[in-house]
Amino acid sequence: MLGILINEKEQNELQYVIKRELEELLLDLEDHRIDKMVKQAMCERYKIIFHLYTRVASEEEIKKYIPKKVQIE
């Protein structure tokens, strides 16, 4: 296990970067032109990034990014 100390400004920046990545993945997952195998890999990536987001965001913010199609374990 690794630990990290960040200040509030860095936390906000981390939240911003992660939110943008989550939004991009959600948009791509809805694109019908993307292959099923690629979407599966994108779902796995979404799960990892979402778990990272849960460590830096508030519960209200987290709820916004819980997708209906991606199963979070």
Secondary structure, 3 states (H helix, E strand, C coil): CCCCCCCHHHHHHHHHHHHHHHHHHHHHHCCCCCCHHHHHHHHHHHHHHHHHHHHHCCHHHHHHCCCCCCCCC
